[in-house]
Amino acid sequence: MSKYKTLILATAVASLGGFLFGYDTGVINGTQLYFTEYFELNPTEHGWAVSSALLGCLIGALSAGYFSQKLGRKVSLVISALLFTLSALGSGAATSLTFLSISRIIGGIGVGIASLTAPMYIAELSPSSKRGQMVSFYQLAIVVGILIVFLATYFIGGGVSSNIMEGSDVHTYNVEKGWRMMFWSELIPCLMFLALLIPVPKSPRWLVMKDRGKEALEILLRIVPDKKEAHEEFLEIKKSIASELSQTSTSIWSKGMPFIVFIGVMLSIFQQVTGINAILYYGSEIFNKALGYGPEDALKQQILLGTVNLIFTFVAILTVDKWGRKPLLIVGTLGMTLGIGIMGWTIYTNNLGVLSLVGLLGFIASFAMSMGPIVWVMLSEIFPNRIRSTAMAIAVGAQWLANMVVQWLFPIVNEGQVNQEGFNGALPYFLFAGMGVLTILFVLKFIPETKGYSLEEMEEIFTGKKIVSKDYKLPPPPQGSEASHDKVA
Protein backbone atom coordinates (compact mmCIF):
# COMPACT_ATOMS: atom_id res chain seq x y z
CA MET A 1 0.00 0.00 0.00
CA SER A 2 3.07 2.30 0.16
CA LYS A 3 2.51 3.28 -3.48
CA TYR A 4 -0.82 4.76 -2.36
CA LYS A 5 0.94 6.97 0.17
CA THR A 6 -0.82 10.23 -0.77
CA LEU A 7 -4.23 8.53 -0.86
CA ILE A 8 -3.66 6.94 2.56
CA LEU A 9 -2.51 10.23 4.11
CA ALA A 10 -5.50 12.15 2.74
CA THR A 11 -7.87 9.37 3.83
CA ALA A 12 -6.38 9.34 7.33
CA VAL A 13 -6.85 13.10 7.74
CA ALA A 14 -10.40 13.07 6.35
CA SER A 15 -11.21 10.14 8.62
CA LEU A 16 -10.48 12.33 11.64
CA GLY A 17 -13.93 13.72 10.91
CA GLY A 18 -15.20 10.21 11.62
CA PHE A 19 -13.02 10.00 14.72
CA LEU A 20 -14.70 13.14 16.07
CA PHE A 21 -18.09 11.75 15.07
CA GLY A 22 -17.34 8.70 17.23
CA TYR A 23 -15.81 10.75 20.02
CA ASP A 24 -18.86 13.01 20.16
CA THR A 25 -21.15 9.96 20.22
CA GLY A 26 -19.19 8.33 23.01
CA VAL A 27 -18.69 11.39 25.19
CA ILE A 28 -22.43 11.89 25.68
CA ASN A 29 -22.64 8.26 26.80
CA GLY A 30 -20.36 8.82 29.77
CA THR A 31 -21.31 12.39 30.63
CA GLN A 32 -25.08 11.82 30.68
CA LEU A 33 -24.71 9.66 33.78
CA TYR A 34 -23.64 12.79 35.65
CA PHE A 35 -25.01 15.94 34.00
CA THR A 36 -28.50 14.40 34.21
CA GLU A 37 -28.10 14.38 37.98
CA TYR A 38 -26.33 17.77 38.03
CA PHE A 39 -29.19 19.50 36.17
CA GLU A 40 -31.87 17.26 37.80
CA LEU A 41 -33.37 16.27 34.44
CA ASN A 42 -36.59 14.29 34.00
CA PRO A 43 -36.79 11.53 31.30
CA THR A 44 -38.02 13.92 28.58
CA GLU A 45 -35.29 16.46 29.38
CA HIS A 46 -32.76 13.64 29.56
CA GLY A 47 -33.76 12.47 26.08
CA TRP A 48 -33.49 16.01 24.71
CA ALA A 49 -30.07 16.57 26.29
CA VAL A 50 -28.74 13.45 24.60
CA SER A 51 -30.55 13.89 21.28
CA SER A 52 -30.16 17.68 20.88
CA ALA A 53 -26.86 17.22 19.05
CA LEU A 54 -28.74 15.13 16.50
CA LEU A 55 -30.87 18.14 15.57
CA GLY A 56 -27.58 19.85 14.73
CA CYS A 57 -26.48 16.76 12.80
CA LEU A 58 -29.64 16.99 10.70
CA ILE A 59 -29.04 20.69 10.01
CA GLY A 60 -25.38 20.02 9.21
CA ALA A 61 -26.12 17.13 6.86
CA LEU A 62 -28.75 19.10 4.94
CA SER A 63 -26.49 22.15 4.59
CA ALA A 64 -23.36 20.11 3.82
CA GLY A 65 -24.56 19.40 0.28
CA TYR A 66 -24.58 23.12 -0.46
CA PHE A 67 -21.22 23.76 1.23
CA SER A 68 -19.48 20.81 -0.41
CA GLN A 69 -20.83 21.77 -3.84
CA LYS A 70 -20.06 25.51 -3.62
CA LEU A 71 -16.97 25.61 -1.40
CA GLY A 72 -15.57 22.13 -1.95
CA ARG A 73 -15.13 19.03 0.18
CA LYS A 74 -11.95 20.24 1.89
CA VAL A 75 -13.32 23.65 2.98
CA SER A 76 -16.46 21.93 4.31
CA LEU A 77 -14.29 19.71 6.52
CA VAL A 78 -12.47 22.80 7.86
CA ILE A 79 -15.86 24.33 8.81
CA SER A 80 -16.82 21.11 10.62
CA ALA A 81 -13.54 21.16 12.59
CA LEU A 82 -14.23 24.70 13.81
CA LEU A 83 -17.75 23.74 14.92
CA PHE A 84 -16.43 20.68 16.79
CA THR A 85 -14.05 22.94 18.71
CA LEU A 86 -16.75 25.46 19.69
CA SER A 87 -19.04 22.65 20.84
CA ALA A 88 -16.44 21.00 23.05
CA LEU A 89 -15.67 24.32 24.76
CA GLY A 90 -19.33 25.21 25.29
CA SER A 91 -20.51 21.77 26.44
CA GLY A 92 -17.92 21.63 29.19
CA ALA A 93 -18.76 25.16 30.34
CA ALA A 94 -22.57 24.66 30.31
CA THR A 95 -24.50 26.14 33.24
CA SER A 96 -27.97 25.04 32.16
CA LEU A 97 -29.74 22.51 29.97
CA THR A 98 -30.30 25.25 27.36
CA PHE A 99 -26.59 26.17 27.29
CA LEU A 100 -25.63 22.51 27.01
CA SER A 101 -28.18 21.83 24.27
CA ILE A 102 -27.07 24.81 22.15
CA SER A 103 -23.44 23.73 22.45
CA ARG A 104 -24.38 20.18 21.50
CA ILE A 105 -26.38 21.42 18.50
CA ILE A 106 -23.34 23.38 17.27
CA GLY A 107 -21.22 20.24 17.51
CA GLY A 108 -23.97 18.29 15.82
CA ILE A 109 -23.83 20.63 12.82
CA GLY A 110 -20.11 19.82 12.60
CA VAL A 111 -20.83 16.09 12.81
CA GLY A 112 -23.50 16.39 10.11
CA ILE A 113 -21.17 18.21 7.73
CA ALA A 114 -18.32 15.77 8.37
CA SER A 115 -20.55 12.69 8.10
CA LEU A 116 -21.53 13.68 4.56
CA THR A 117 -18.34 15.27 3.34
CA ALA A 118 -15.61 12.95 4.68
CA PRO A 119 -16.77 9.65 3.11
CA MET A 120 -17.70 11.44 -0.13
CA TYR A 121 -14.26 13.07 -0.25
CA ILE A 122 -12.52 9.74 0.38
CA ALA A 123 -14.61 7.96 -2.27
CA GLU A 124 -13.85 10.67 -4.83
CA LEU A 125 -10.12 10.36 -4.22
CA SER A 126 -10.01 6.54 -4.31
CA PRO A 127 -9.67 4.25 -7.35
CA SER A 128 -12.54 1.71 -7.61
CA SER A 129 -10.29 -1.20 -6.57
CA LYS A 130 -9.53 0.50 -3.23
CA ARG A 131 -12.68 2.54 -2.64
CA GLY A 132 -14.53 0.13 -0.33
CA GLN A 133 -11.47 -0.31 1.83
CA MET A 134 -10.65 3.41 1.94
CA VAL A 135 -14.19 4.50 2.85
CA SER A 136 -14.32 1.75 5.49
CA PHE A 137 -11.45 3.53 7.21
CA TYR A 138 -13.95 6.32 7.91
CA GLN A 139 -16.05 3.86 9.90
CA LEU A 140 -12.87 2.55 11.55
CA ALA A 141 -12.11 6.10 12.66
CA ILE A 142 -15.61 6.38 14.14
CA VAL A 143 -15.18 3.25 16.26
CA VAL A 144 -11.63 4.24 17.28
CA GLY A 145 -13.10 7.58 18.41
CA ILE A 146 -15.75 5.74 20.42
CA LEU A 147 -13.16 3.47 22.06
CA ILE A 148 -10.79 6.34 22.87
CA VAL A 149 -13.55 8.43 24.46
CA PHE A 150 -14.71 5.41 26.48
CA LEU A 151 -11.16 5.12 27.79
CA ALA A 152 -10.99 8.88 28.41
CA THR A 153 -14.31 9.07 30.26
CA TYR A 154 -13.40 6.05 32.38
CA PHE A 155 -9.97 7.55 33.14
CA ILE A 156 -11.46 10.94 34.00
CA GLY A 157 -14.47 9.49 35.81
CA GLY A 158 -12.57 6.81 37.68
CA GLY A 159 -8.81 6.99 37.62
CA VAL A 160 -8.00 10.69 37.73
CA SER A 161 -10.79 11.65 40.10
CA SER A 162 -9.90 8.84 42.48
CA ASN A 163 -6.35 10.13 42.74
CA ILE A 164 -7.40 13.76 43.09
CA MET A 165 -10.05 13.09 45.69
CA GLU A 166 -7.88 10.66 47.66
CA GLY A 167 -10.65 8.22 48.43
CA SER A 168 -13.49 10.75 48.55
CA ASP A 169 -16.78 10.21 46.79
CA VAL A 170 -15.83 9.76 43.13
CA HIS A 171 -19.43 9.91 41.99
CA THR A 172 -19.93 13.32 43.63
CA TYR A 173 -16.77 14.59 41.95
CA ASN A 174 -18.04 13.43 38.55
CA VAL A 175 -21.44 15.05 39.06
CA GLU A 176 -19.81 18.37 39.99
CA LYS A 177 -16.76 18.48 37.69
CA GLY A 178 -15.90 15.21 36.00
CA TRP A 179 -18.44 15.45 33.16
CA ARG A 180 -17.06 18.87 32.19
CA MET A 181 -13.56 17.42 31.84
CA MET A 182 -14.99 14.64 29.69
CA PHE A 183 -16.42 17.19 27.24
CA TRP A 184 -13.24 19.28 27.20
CA SER A 185 -11.11 16.23 26.38
CA GLU A 186 -12.55 16.46 22.84
CA LEU A 187 -10.58 19.67 22.23
CA ILE A 188 -7.38 17.71 21.57
CA PRO A 189 -8.59 15.79 18.47
CA CYS A 190 -10.57 18.86 17.33
CA LEU A 191 -7.44 20.99 17.07
CA MET A 192 -5.48 18.15 15.46
CA PHE A 193 -8.15 17.75 12.78
CA LEU A 194 -8.13 21.47 12.04
CA ALA A 195 -4.33 21.63 11.67
CA LEU A 196 -3.95 18.48 9.56
CA LEU A 197 -6.61 19.52 7.04
CA ILE A 198 -4.42 22.31 5.70
CA PRO A 199 -2.15 20.17 3.43
CA VAL A 200 -4.68 17.62 2.07
CA PRO A 201 -5.60 17.83 -1.66
CA LYS A 202 -8.99 18.86 -3.00
CA SER A 203 -11.39 16.37 -4.60
CA PRO A 204 -10.51 15.84 -8.30
CA ARG A 205 -14.17 15.26 -9.16
CA TRP A 206 -15.18 18.55 -7.57
CA LEU A 207 -12.38 20.32 -9.45
CA VAL A 208 -13.56 18.88 -12.79
CA MET A 209 -17.11 20.02 -12.07
CA LYS A 210 -15.66 23.51 -11.47
CA ASP A 211 -13.79 23.42 -14.83
CA ARG A 212 -10.41 23.09 -13.11
CA GLY A 213 -9.27 20.03 -15.02
CA LYS A 214 -5.52 20.65 -14.80
CA GLU A 215 -5.64 20.77 -11.01
CA ALA A 216 -7.77 17.61 -10.96
CA LEU A 217 -5.32 15.70 -13.14
CA GLU A 218 -2.39 16.85 -11.03
CA ILE A 219 -4.06 15.44 -7.91
CA LEU A 220 -4.96 12.16 -9.66
CA LEU A 221 -1.32 11.75 -10.70
CA ARG A 222 -0.35 12.05 -7.04
CA ILE A 223 -2.88 9.63 -5.62
CA VAL A 224 -2.96 6.98 -8.38
CA PRO A 225 0.48 5.31 -8.76
CA ASP A 226 -0.04 4.22 -12.38
CA LYS A 227 0.01 7.28 -14.70
CA LYS A 228 -2.08 5.51 -17.34
CA GLU A 229 -4.71 4.61 -14.73
CA ALA A 230 -4.70 8.23 -13.49
CA HIS A 231 -5.33 9.54 -17.01
CA GLU A 232 -8.08 6.96 -17.58
CA GLU A 233 -9.70 7.95 -14.29
CA PHE A 234 -9.57 11.60 -15.33
CA LEU A 235 -11.13 10.82 -18.73
CA GLU A 236 -13.89 8.76 -17.10
CA ILE A 237 -14.74 11.62 -14.74
CA LYS A 238 -14.93 14.07 -17.65
CA LYS A 239 -17.11 11.71 -19.69
CA SER A 240 -19.52 11.18 -16.81
CA ILE A 241 -19.88 14.87 -16.02
CA ALA A 242 -20.20 15.80 -19.71
CA SER A 243 -22.91 13.17 -20.11
CA GLU A 244 -24.87 14.57 -17.20
CA LEU A 245 -24.46 18.15 -18.43
CA SER A 246 -25.73 17.14 -21.87
CA GLN A 247 -29.08 16.10 -20.39
CA THR A 248 -31.93 18.63 -20.21
CA SER A 249 -31.79 18.48 -16.42
CA THR A 250 -29.68 16.70 -13.88
CA SER A 251 -31.34 16.65 -10.50
CA ILE A 252 -32.61 14.18 -7.95
CA TRP A 253 -35.91 14.24 -9.89
CA SER A 254 -34.34 13.20 -13.22
CA LYS A 255 -35.27 9.81 -14.61
CA GLY A 256 -33.95 7.00 -12.42
CA MET A 257 -32.61 9.31 -9.72
CA PRO A 258 -35.50 9.11 -7.18
CA PHE A 259 -35.00 5.33 -6.87
CA ILE A 260 -31.29 5.75 -6.14
CA VAL A 261 -32.06 8.43 -3.54
CA PHE A 262 -34.72 6.13 -2.04
CA ILE A 263 -32.11 3.38 -1.64
CA GLY A 264 -29.74 5.78 0.14
CA VAL A 265 -32.44 7.14 2.43
CA MET A 266 -33.71 3.70 3.44
CA LEU A 267 -30.20 2.37 4.12
CA SER A 268 -29.60 5.40 6.34
CA ILE A 269 -32.85 4.92 8.25
CA PHE A 270 -32.32 1.18 8.75
CA GLN A 271 -28.81 1.83 10.07
CA GLN A 272 -30.37 3.82 12.90
CA VAL A 273 -33.69 2.11 13.71
CA THR A 274 -31.92 -1.23 14.27
CA GLY A 275 -30.65 0.32 17.51
CA ILE A 276 -26.92 0.89 17.30
CA ASN A 277 -26.86 4.44 18.62
CA ALA A 278 -29.34 3.67 21.39
CA ILE A 279 -26.71 1.20 22.59
CA LEU A 280 -23.79 3.58 22.05
CA TYR A 281 -25.50 6.72 23.44
CA TYR A 282 -27.25 4.99 26.34
CA GLY A 283 -24.88 2.05 26.81
CA SER A 284 -23.80 3.18 30.26
CA GLU A 285 -27.48 3.63 31.20
CA ILE A 286 -28.25 0.11 29.87
CA PHE A 287 -25.40 -1.41 31.86
CA ASN A 288 -26.44 0.60 34.91
CA LYS A 289 -30.21 -0.09 34.93
CA ALA A 290 -30.95 -3.02 32.63
CA LEU A 291 -27.87 -5.11 33.44
CA GLY A 292 -27.30 -3.99 37.03
CA TYR A 293 -23.88 -2.29 36.96
CA GLY A 294 -23.08 0.82 39.01
CA PRO A 295 -22.31 4.10 37.19
CA GLU A 296 -18.51 3.85 37.42
CA ASP A 297 -18.58 0.11 36.56
CA ALA A 298 -20.81 0.95 33.59
CA LEU A 299 -18.09 3.26 32.28
CA LYS A 300 -15.67 0.33 32.46
CA GLN A 301 -18.01 -1.97 30.52
CA GLN A 302 -18.20 0.61 27.72
CA ILE A 303 -14.53 -0.07 27.00
CA LEU A 304 -15.46 -3.68 26.22
CA LEU A 305 -18.13 -2.50 23.76
CA GLY A 306 -15.66 -0.14 22.10
CA THR A 307 -13.02 -2.86 21.77
CA VAL A 308 -15.41 -5.33 20.12
CA ASN A 309 -16.63 -2.55 17.82
CA LEU A 310 -13.06 -1.82 16.76
CA ILE A 311 -12.01 -5.44 16.19
CA PHE A 312 -14.95 -6.34 13.97
CA THR A 313 -14.65 -3.16 11.91
CA PHE A 314 -11.39 -4.66 10.63
CA VAL A 315 -13.41 -7.62 9.36
CA ALA A 316 -15.32 -5.22 7.09
CA ILE A 317 -12.17 -3.44 5.95
CA LEU A 318 -10.52 -6.73 4.97
CA THR A 319 -13.56 -8.21 3.22
CA VAL A 320 -15.64 -5.38 1.70
CA ASP A 321 -13.74 -5.38 -1.61
CA LYS A 322 -13.51 -9.21 -1.67
CA TRP A 323 -16.89 -10.51 -0.48
CA GLY A 324 -18.88 -7.48 -1.59
CA ARG A 325 -21.32 -5.10 0.09
CA LYS A 326 -24.54 -7.12 -0.07
CA PRO A 327 -23.32 -10.36 1.59
CA LEU A 328 -21.84 -8.40 4.49
CA LEU A 329 -25.09 -6.45 4.94
CA ILE A 330 -27.19 -9.63 5.06
CA VAL A 331 -24.92 -11.66 7.35
CA GLY A 332 -24.22 -8.72 9.66
CA THR A 333 -27.84 -7.64 10.00
CA LEU A 334 -28.86 -11.21 10.78
CA GLY A 335 -26.25 -11.25 13.56
CA MET A 336 -27.51 -7.89 14.87
CA THR A 337 -31.09 -9.17 14.97
CA LEU A 338 -30.15 -12.34 16.83
CA GLY A 339 -27.87 -10.50 19.26
CA ILE A 340 -30.31 -7.78 20.29
CA GLY A 341 -33.14 -10.34 20.38
CA ILE A 342 -31.17 -12.56 22.79
CA MET A 343 -30.40 -9.59 25.03
CA GLY A 344 -34.07 -8.56 25.02
CA TRP A 345 -35.19 -12.07 25.88
CA THR A 346 -32.84 -12.30 28.88
CA ILE A 347 -34.19 -8.98 30.16
CA TYR A 348 -37.80 -10.05 29.55
CA THR A 349 -37.33 -13.36 31.40
CA ASN A 350 -35.16 -11.73 34.09
CA ASN A 351 -32.27 -14.10 33.35
CA LEU A 352 -29.56 -11.45 33.21
CA GLY A 353 -25.99 -12.62 33.07
CA VAL A 354 -23.35 -13.82 30.61
CA LEU A 355 -25.92 -14.53 27.88
CA SER A 356 -27.15 -10.91 28.07
CA LEU A 357 -23.61 -9.63 27.57
CA VAL A 358 -22.97 -12.12 24.74
CA GLY A 359 -26.11 -10.92 22.96
CA LEU A 360 -25.12 -7.27 23.35
CA LEU A 361 -21.54 -7.86 22.17
CA GLY A 362 -22.80 -10.01 19.28
CA PHE A 363 -25.02 -7.13 18.21
CA ILE A 364 -22.10 -4.67 18.32
CA ALA A 365 -19.76 -7.05 16.46
CA SER A 366 -22.31 -7.70 13.71
CA PHE A 367 -22.99 -3.99 13.25
CA ALA A 368 -19.27 -3.23 13.07
CA MET A 369 -18.76 -5.64 10.15
CA SER A 370 -21.89 -4.66 8.22
CA MET A 371 -24.37 -1.80 8.73
CA GLY A 372 -21.71 0.47 10.22
CA PRO A 373 -19.11 0.66 7.44
CA ILE A 374 -21.08 -0.74 4.49
CA VAL A 375 -23.83 1.90 4.63
CA TRP A 376 -21.19 4.65 4.51
CA VAL A 377 -19.43 2.91 1.62
CA MET A 378 -22.66 2.64 -0.36
CA LEU A 379 -23.79 6.19 0.38
CA SER A 380 -20.46 7.48 -0.89
CA GLU A 381 -20.59 5.49 -4.14
CA ILE A 382 -24.17 4.99 -5.38
CA PHE A 383 -25.02 8.57 -6.38
CA PRO A 384 -24.04 10.00 -9.81
CA ASN A 385 -21.48 12.82 -9.80
CA ARG A 386 -23.79 15.76 -10.49
CA ILE A 387 -26.31 14.92 -7.76
CA ARG A 388 -23.88 13.40 -5.25
CA SER A 389 -23.78 16.38 -2.88
CA THR A 390 -27.56 16.89 -2.87
CA ALA A 391 -28.43 13.19 -2.72
CA MET A 392 -25.97 12.50 0.08
CA ALA A 393 -27.34 15.47 2.00
CA ILE A 394 -30.84 13.99 1.80
CA ALA A 395 -29.70 10.46 2.73
CA VAL A 396 -27.45 11.54 5.59
CA GLY A 397 -30.10 14.01 6.76
CA ALA A 398 -32.58 11.12 6.92
CA GLN A 399 -30.02 9.16 8.92
CA TRP A 400 -29.64 11.90 11.50
CA LEU A 401 -33.39 12.48 11.69
CA ALA A 402 -33.95 8.78 12.38
CA ASN A 403 -31.11 8.84 14.90
CA MET A 404 -32.61 11.85 16.69
CA VAL A 405 -36.04 10.24 16.91
CA VAL A 406 -34.59 6.98 18.29
CA GLN A 407 -32.44 8.75 20.89
CA TRP A 408 -35.22 11.05 22.04
CA LEU A 409 -37.77 8.26 22.34
CA PHE A 410 -35.50 5.62 23.87
CA PRO A 411 -35.53 6.89 27.50
CA ILE A 412 -39.26 7.66 27.23
CA VAL A 413 -40.13 4.17 25.93
CA ASN A 414 -37.59 2.50 28.20
CA GLU A 415 -38.99 4.10 31.35
CA GLY A 416 -42.62 3.94 30.25
CA GLN A 417 -45.27 1.91 32.03
CA VAL A 418 -45.94 -0.41 29.07
CA ASN A 419 -42.29 -1.40 28.88
CA GLN A 420 -41.72 -1.79 32.61
CA GLU A 421 -44.94 -3.63 33.43
CA GLY A 422 -45.70 -5.47 30.18
CA PHE A 423 -42.19 -6.31 28.92
CA ASN A 424 -40.03 -6.12 32.04
CA GLY A 425 -37.83 -3.53 30.32
CA ALA A 426 -37.25 -5.50 27.08
CA LEU A 427 -39.60 -3.69 24.66
CA PRO A 428 -36.99 -1.39 23.00
CA TYR A 429 -34.75 -4.36 22.19
CA PHE A 430 -37.60 -6.38 20.68
CA LEU A 431 -38.47 -3.36 18.52
CA PHE A 432 -34.87 -3.12 17.33
CA ALA A 433 -34.87 -6.84 16.47
CA GLY A 434 -38.04 -6.35 14.42
CA MET A 435 -36.38 -3.53 12.50
CA GLY A 436 -33.48 -5.90 11.80
CA VAL A 437 -35.83 -8.36 10.09
CA LEU A 438 -37.25 -5.58 7.90
CA THR A 439 -33.71 -4.49 7.00
CA ILE A 440 -32.76 -7.98 5.79
CA LEU A 441 -35.87 -8.14 3.58
CA PHE A 442 -35.10 -4.71 2.13
CA VAL A 443 -31.48 -5.59 1.32
CA LEU A 444 -32.50 -8.87 -0.35
CA LYS A 445 -35.04 -7.14 -2.59
CA PHE A 446 -33.56 -3.76 -3.44
CA ILE A 447 -29.77 -3.64 -2.95
CA PRO A 448 -27.53 -4.57 -5.92
CA GLU A 449 -23.87 -5.47 -5.54
CA THR A 450 -21.61 -2.47 -6.26
CA LYS A 451 -18.19 -4.04 -5.63
CA GLY A 452 -15.55 -3.19 -8.22
CA TYR A 453 -17.52 -0.60 -10.21
CA SER A 454 -16.27 2.96 -10.70
CA LEU A 455 -18.28 5.86 -9.36
CA GLU A 456 -19.12 6.74 -12.96
CA GLU A 457 -20.65 3.28 -13.55
CA MET A 458 -23.00 3.36 -10.56
CA GLU A 459 -25.82 5.06 -12.43
CA GLU A 460 -25.86 2.23 -14.99
CA ILE A 461 -26.09 -0.37 -12.21
CA PHE A 462 -29.23 1.20 -10.78
CA THR A 463 -30.93 2.51 -13.94
CA GLY A 464 -29.44 0.56 -16.86
CA LYS A 465 -28.63 3.86 -18.57
CA LYS A 466 -25.43 3.93 -20.63
CA ILE A 467 -22.95 6.69 -20.02
CA VAL A 468 -22.38 8.87 -23.10
CA SER A 469 -18.98 8.24 -24.63
CA LYS A 470 -17.15 11.07 -26.40
CA ASP A 471 -13.59 11.66 -27.50
CA TYR A 472 -11.67 14.01 -25.28
CA LYS A 473 -8.17 15.35 -25.52
CA LEU A 474 -6.49 15.18 -22.18
CA PRO A 475 -4.68 18.30 -21.01
CA PRO A 476 -0.93 17.86 -20.71
CA PRO A 477 0.36 16.67 -17.33
CA PRO A 478 0.92 19.63 -15.00
CA GLN A 479 4.48 20.84 -14.77
CA GLY A 480 6.36 19.06 -12.01
CA SER A 481 3.63 16.49 -11.45
CA GLU A 482 6.06 13.57 -11.56
CA ALA A 483 8.33 15.09 -9.02
CA SER A 484 5.46 15.75 -6.66
CA HIS A 485 3.89 12.31 -7.15
CA ASP A 486 4.16 11.28 -3.53
CA LYS A 487 3.73 14.69 -1.92
CA VAL A 488 0.44 15.79 -0.36
CA ALA A 489 -0.66 19.09 -1.89
Secondary structure as UniProt FT lines:
FT   HELIX           2..4
FT   HELIX           5..38
FT   TURN            39..40
FT   HELIX           43..70
FT   HELIX           73..92
FT   HELIX           97..125
FT   HELIX           128..154
FT   HELIX           155..160
FT   HELIX           161..165
FT   TURN            166..167
FT   HELIX           170..173
FT   HELIX           174..178
FT   HELIX           179..184
FT   TURN            185..186
FT   HELIX           187..196
FT   TURN            197..199
FT   HELIX           204..209
FT   TURN            210..211
FT   HELIX           213..223
FT   HELIX           227..246
FT   TURN            252..253
FT   TURN            255..256
FT   HELIX           257..273
FT   TURN            274..275
FT   HELIX           276..285
FT   HELIX           286..290
FT   HELIX           295..319
FT   TURN            320..323
FT   HELIX           325..348
FT   TURN            349..350
FT   HELIX           354..368
FT   TURN            369..370
FT   HELIX           371..381
FT   HELIX           385..387
FT   HELIX           388..414
FT   HELIX           418..422
FT   TURN            424..425
FT   HELIX           427..446
FT   TURN            451..452
FT   HELIX           455..457
FT   HELIX           458..463
FT   TURN            479..486
//
